[in-house]
Amino acid sequence: MSSKPKVYITRKVPVEGVRLLAEHCEVTHWDREDAVPRVELLKNVSGMDALFCLLTEKVDAEVLNAAGPQLKCVATMSVGYDHIDLAECKKRGISVGFTPDVLTNAVAELTMALLLATSRRLKEGMNAVIQGKWGTWNPIWLLGSGLDGATVGVVGLGRIGFEVVKRLHPFGVAKVLYSDVEPKSYAKDVNAEYATLDDLLKTSDFVLGCCALTKENMGLFNKDAFSKMKNTAIFVNTSRGGLVNQDDLYAALSTNQIAGAGLDVTNPEPLPTDSPLLKLENCIVLPHIASATIKSRSAMSELTGQNILACLNGKKMPAQVVV
């Protein structure tokens, strides 16, 4: 029998992490693009020393019990880790790894893409071309709100929020506000001004959700929040779908309480095809692809592998969640 530690990988992922682990471990792999069924996860995690998972796998007491007491680490190929029961892992002495930093630039890029696409009404314009509604040049048709001279509010000035703000300034924004649990000393490096969430919502032309999902901010963007925003405001969320009450967002968009929204994340995912949000011209929904660049996803896979190997060798993970 192999004396190598055993690792279970729950999805087809970029090869970098798989190759790294295969050099040192006995790897079992759900090598498919679809999410591993729960029953398969519970069966295949049995006896493993490490679990390489994604956001799609809920790692709770049931999974940890199925794995067994020898399980040393859970490493997720994501920045978010709310799908992992951290308290249960801590109780069992299981280390948890994640993949910050390596996807920061990719997510910041896509945030800007959604911001521009929504504010300049690209979805409506593309549909007009496809549907034959494009007539002669019209000086008042499909007018959008540009970033030039705008006030942008960023909710969450972490790694991604910081990089988004850096990318905003070349577009000529007049002011960047940010809201967070506390003022950030590094905000001055990107000319971002601290504001309460209420003030940010009331004064911003664009509101960007860039914060991690916590119990405290679940449904943060709801009827009350949208009612405080300008009716010309654009809302963009590239963080987690749970930040938004989607029924309230639909109501705000369909009544023109706010001007538009761009979402890379929803709740649930995938968003059902009969979701009313998909029927709105002023709402762009993407399938959670903010980190979807070759460079970013390859680095995420490799870092997940590195986290696992470090833990199995008795070392601190390069990117370890503090639990």
PLY file of the C-alpha trace (Angstrom):
ply
format ascii 1.0
element vertex 323
property float x
property float y
property float z
element edge 322
property int vertex1
property int vertex2
end_header
0.00 0.00 0.00
1.11 3.56 -0.70
2.67 5.45 2.18
1.94 8.77 0.50
-0.69 11.06 2.03
-4.07 10.92 0.34
-5.73 13.96 -1.24
-9.20 14.27 -2.73
-9.81 16.93 -5.41
-13.49 17.72 -5.91
-13.49 19.12 -9.45
-11.63 19.32 -12.75
-9.21 22.20 -12.08
-6.22 23.72 -13.87
-3.42 21.18 -13.98
-0.86 23.12 -11.95
-2.25 22.14 -8.57
-2.98 18.57 -9.61
0.55 17.98 -10.92
2.09 19.47 -7.80
0.09 17.21 -5.53
0.55 14.12 -7.70
4.33 14.38 -7.23
4.01 13.90 -3.49
0.58 12.46 -2.76
-1.87 9.79 -3.75
-4.53 11.83 -5.53
-8.17 10.87 -6.03
-9.92 13.23 -8.41
-13.51 14.02 -9.40
-12.14 14.95 -12.82
-15.29 16.49 -14.27
-16.49 20.03 -14.94
-19.74 19.50 -13.05
-19.81 19.76 -9.27
-19.27 16.55 -7.37
-22.59 15.15 -6.07
-22.88 15.22 -2.30
-23.13 11.45 -2.09
-19.91 11.09 -4.09
-18.13 13.64 -1.93
-19.10 11.85 1.26
-17.99 8.50 -0.17
-14.71 9.59 -1.73
-13.45 11.83 1.06
-13.25 8.83 3.39
-9.72 8.18 4.58
-8.25 11.32 3.00
-5.52 13.39 4.64
-6.43 16.53 2.70
-9.40 17.94 0.80
-8.99 20.21 -2.25
-12.41 21.82 -2.68
-14.28 24.69 -4.35
-17.05 27.08 -3.38
-19.59 24.54 -4.61
-18.81 22.06 -1.82
-20.30 22.63 1.61
-17.65 21.35 3.99
-19.49 20.78 7.24
-19.44 18.29 10.11
-20.97 15.60 7.91
-18.12 15.85 5.40
-15.48 16.00 8.12
-16.99 12.96 9.82
-17.02 11.11 6.51
-13.35 11.96 5.96
-12.25 10.64 9.32
-9.96 11.83 12.14
-6.81 11.66 9.99
-7.96 14.65 7.87
-5.39 17.40 8.37
-6.43 20.17 6.03
-9.14 21.61 3.83
-7.93 23.90 1.05
-10.40 25.78 -1.10
-9.58 27.13 -4.54
-11.28 30.43 -3.79
-10.93 33.62 -1.79
-14.24 33.06 -0.05
-14.49 30.32 2.54
-17.97 30.71 4.01
-18.80 27.27 2.56
-16.43 25.75 5.12
-17.46 25.30 8.75
-14.46 27.00 10.33
-15.58 26.36 13.90
-15.86 22.65 13.22
-12.42 22.62 11.56
-10.88 24.46 14.49
-12.42 22.02 16.98
-10.83 19.13 15.08
-7.45 20.82 14.53
-7.94 20.95 10.75
-6.10 23.73 8.92
-7.99 25.71 6.27
-6.36 27.28 3.21
-7.68 29.72 0.61
-6.38 31.64 -2.40
-6.22 35.41 -1.86
-4.08 37.81 -3.91
-3.58 35.61 -6.98
-7.00 36.49 -8.39
-7.13 40.11 -7.23
-6.21 41.73 -10.54
-8.57 39.53 -12.54
-11.53 40.35 -10.28
-10.69 44.05 -10.33
-10.61 43.96 -14.14
-14.00 42.31 -14.37
-15.46 44.75 -11.86
-14.40 47.56 -14.16
-15.80 45.70 -17.18
-19.20 45.31 -15.50
-19.13 48.90 -14.34
-18.48 50.19 -17.85
-20.85 47.76 -19.56
-23.71 48.63 -17.24
-23.17 52.37 -17.10
-22.82 52.65 -20.89
-25.84 50.37 -21.47
-23.97 47.87 -23.62
-26.53 45.10 -23.12
-29.29 47.35 -24.46
-27.12 48.45 -27.36
-26.18 44.92 -28.37
-29.80 43.80 -28.16
-30.86 46.74 -30.31
-28.41 45.68 -33.02
-29.55 42.03 -32.89
-33.25 42.95 -32.88
-32.98 45.44 -35.76
-33.82 48.44 -33.57
-30.70 50.34 -34.60
-31.86 53.27 -36.69
-30.15 56.44 -37.78
-27.74 58.16 -35.44
-29.78 59.59 -32.58
-28.28 62.19 -30.22
-30.52 61.22 -27.29
-30.64 57.43 -27.70
-29.01 55.04 -25.18
-27.37 57.78 -23.18
-25.34 56.31 -20.36
-23.62 57.74 -17.33
-19.86 57.93 -17.72
-17.21 57.71 -15.04
-15.76 61.11 -15.90
-16.49 63.42 -12.96
-18.45 60.75 -11.06
-18.42 59.80 -7.40
-17.81 56.09 -6.88
-18.57 54.29 -3.64
-16.68 51.09 -2.85
-18.09 48.91 -0.09
-15.10 47.01 1.21
-11.56 48.29 0.72
-9.72 45.01 0.93
-7.32 43.65 -1.69
-9.85 43.70 -4.51
-11.49 46.98 -3.53
-8.06 48.61 -3.41
-7.18 47.42 -6.91
-10.56 48.53 -8.25
-9.98 52.02 -6.90
-6.57 52.15 -8.60
-8.27 51.40 -11.91
-10.98 54.01 -11.40
-8.75 57.08 -11.31
-7.53 56.97 -14.95
-11.19 57.27 -16.00
-11.38 60.72 -14.44
-13.61 60.05 -11.45
-14.06 63.07 -9.22
-14.14 61.24 -5.90
-13.87 57.75 -4.48
-15.63 56.95 -1.22
-15.24 53.72 0.66
-17.08 52.09 3.53
-15.61 49.35 5.69
-15.74 48.06 9.24
-13.09 50.66 10.07
-11.02 53.28 8.21
-8.02 51.88 6.35
-4.64 53.61 6.63
-3.72 52.59 3.08
-6.77 54.35 1.60
-4.69 57.49 1.20
-2.49 55.65 -1.30
-5.41 55.56 -3.76
-7.10 58.83 -2.74
-10.12 57.07 -1.27
-12.16 58.87 1.38
-13.85 57.04 4.26
-17.63 57.42 4.56
-20.42 55.78 6.47
-22.43 53.33 4.38
-25.45 55.66 4.46
-23.44 58.62 3.18
-21.80 56.46 0.53
-25.16 55.22 -0.74
-26.69 58.69 -0.82
-23.86 60.46 -2.63
-22.37 57.87 -5.00
-23.12 57.66 -8.71
-21.78 54.10 -8.69
-21.88 51.65 -5.78
-19.57 48.63 -5.88
-19.87 45.60 -3.63
-16.31 44.42 -2.93
-16.56 43.07 0.62
-16.37 39.53 1.93
-19.63 37.86 2.88
-20.20 37.62 6.63
-23.18 36.93 8.89
-23.32 40.66 9.60
-23.58 41.82 5.97
-25.82 39.09 4.57
-28.45 40.91 2.48
-26.69 44.23 3.02
-27.94 45.58 -0.29
-31.67 45.49 0.29
-34.76 47.67 -0.08
-33.48 50.12 2.50
-30.07 50.42 0.83
-31.48 50.86 -2.68
-33.95 53.49 -1.44
-31.02 55.62 -0.29
-29.25 55.51 -3.66
-29.71 58.04 -6.45
-32.18 57.07 -9.15
-29.31 57.52 -11.60
-26.99 55.22 -9.64
-25.44 52.01 -10.94
-24.88 49.03 -8.61
-22.18 46.42 -9.29
-21.47 43.29 -7.26
-18.46 41.05 -7.90
-18.14 39.81 -4.32
-20.74 37.25 -3.19
-24.39 36.86 -4.13
-25.47 36.72 -0.49
-24.71 40.41 -0.09
-27.81 41.24 -2.14
-31.51 40.76 -1.56
-32.34 39.98 -5.20
-36.08 40.55 -4.84
-35.36 44.04 -3.55
-32.84 44.61 -6.34
-35.39 43.59 -8.96
-37.94 45.97 -7.46
-35.41 48.82 -7.47
-34.40 48.18 -11.08
-37.89 47.57 -12.49
-39.26 50.78 -10.96
-36.20 52.83 -11.93
-35.39 53.47 -8.30
-31.81 52.90 -9.44
-30.59 53.05 -13.03
-28.85 49.72 -13.48
-26.95 46.81 -12.03
-24.11 44.50 -13.01
-23.75 41.18 -11.20
-21.07 38.53 -11.46
-22.43 36.70 -8.43
-25.95 35.68 -7.50
-27.82 33.64 -4.94
-28.32 30.86 -5.89
-25.72 29.99 -8.48
-26.45 29.23 -11.18
-29.27 31.76 -11.33
-32.46 30.06 -12.56
-33.27 31.00 -16.15
-36.70 32.23 -15.09
-35.23 34.79 -12.69
-36.91 38.17 -13.28
-33.49 39.82 -13.17
-32.68 38.23 -16.53
-35.65 39.93 -18.16
-34.40 43.41 -17.33
-32.57 45.47 -19.94
-30.83 47.46 -17.22
-29.30 44.44 -15.48
-26.28 42.46 -16.65
-25.72 39.06 -15.04
-22.53 37.08 -15.56
-21.88 33.46 -14.49
-19.35 34.13 -11.69
-16.34 34.58 -13.98
-14.47 37.41 -12.23
-11.38 35.27 -11.66
-11.68 33.49 -15.00
-8.37 34.25 -16.63
-5.86 31.54 -17.49
-3.23 33.18 -15.31
-5.49 33.65 -12.31
-7.13 30.23 -12.25
-3.79 28.47 -12.80
-2.30 30.39 -9.88
-5.31 29.56 -7.71
-4.92 25.86 -8.43
-1.21 25.94 -7.72
-1.64 27.86 -4.46
-4.27 25.36 -3.29
-1.79 22.58 -3.94
0.94 24.47 -2.10
-1.37 25.01 0.88
-2.06 21.29 1.11
1.59 20.24 0.78
2.69 22.73 3.42
0.12 21.45 5.88
0.92 17.80 5.21
4.59 18.60 5.86
3.79 20.21 9.20
4.28 23.77 7.98
2.01 26.80 7.93
0.12 27.17 4.67
1.19 30.04 2.35
-2.41 31.29 2.57
-4.03 29.98 5.74
-7.34 31.09 7.17
-7.03 32.16 10.78
-9.64 30.17 12.72
0 1
1 2
2 3
3 4
4 5
5 6
6 7
7 8
8 9
9 10
10 11
11 12
12 13
13 14
14 15
15 16
16 17
17 18
18 19
19 20
20 21
21 22
22 23
23 24
24 25
25 26
26 27
27 28
28 29
29 30
30 31
31 32
32 33
33 34
34 35
35 36
36 37
37 38
38 39
39 40
40 41
41 42
42 43
43 44
44 45
45 46
46 47
47 48
48 49
49 50
50 51
51 52
52 53
53 54
54 55
55 56
56 57
57 58
58 59
59 60
60 61
61 62
62 63
63 64
64 65
65 66
66 67
67 68
68 69
69 70
70 71
71 72
72 73
73 74
74 75
75 76
76 77
77 78
78 79
79 80
80 81
81 82
82 83
83 84
84 85
85 86
86 87
87 88
88 89
89 90
90 91
91 92
92 93
93 94
94 95
95 96
96 97
97 98
98 99
99 100
100 101
101 102
102 103
103 104
104 105
105 106
106 107
107 108
108 109
109 110
110 111
111 112
112 113
113 114
114 115
115 116
116 117
117 118
118 119
119 120
120 121
121 122
122 123
123 124
124 125
125 126
126 127
127 128
128 129
129 130
130 131
131 132
132 133
133 134
134 135
135 136
136 137
137 138
138 139
139 140
140 141
141 142
142 143
143 144
144 145
145 146
146 147
147 148
148 149
149 150
150 151
151 152
152 153
153 154
154 155
155 156
156 157
157 158
158 159
159 160
160 161
161 162
162 163
163 164
164 165
165 166
166 167
167 168
168 169
169 170
170 171
171 172
172 173
173 174
174 175
175 176
176 177
177 178
178 179
179 180
180 181
181 182
182 183
183 184
184 185
185 186
186 187
187 188
188 189
189 190
190 191
191 192
192 193
193 194
194 195
195 196
196 197
197 198
198 199
199 200
200 201
201 202
202 203
203 204
204 205
205 206
206 207
207 208
208 209
209 210
210 211
211 212
212 213
213 214
214 215
215 216
216 217
217 218
218 219
219 220
220 221
221 222
222 223
223 224
224 225
225 226
226 227
227 228
228 229
229 230
230 231
231 232
232 233
233 234
234 235
235 236
236 237
237 238
238 239
239 240
240 241
241 242
242 243
243 244
244 245
245 246
246 247
247 248
248 249
249 250
250 251
251 252
252 253
253 254
254 255
255 256
256 257
257 258
258 259
259 260
260 261
261 262
262 263
263 264
264 265
265 266
266 267
267 268
268 269
269 270
270 271
271 272
272 273
273 274
274 275
275 276
276 277
277 278
278 279
279 280
280 281
281 282
282 283
283 284
284 285
285 286
286 287
287 288
288 289
289 290
290 291
291 292
292 293
293 294
294 295
295 296
296 297
297 298
298 299
299 300
300 301
301 302
302 303
303 304
304 305
305 306
306 307
307 308
308 309
309 310
310 311
311 312
312 313
313 314
314 315
315 316
316 317
317 318
318 319
319 320
320 321
321 322
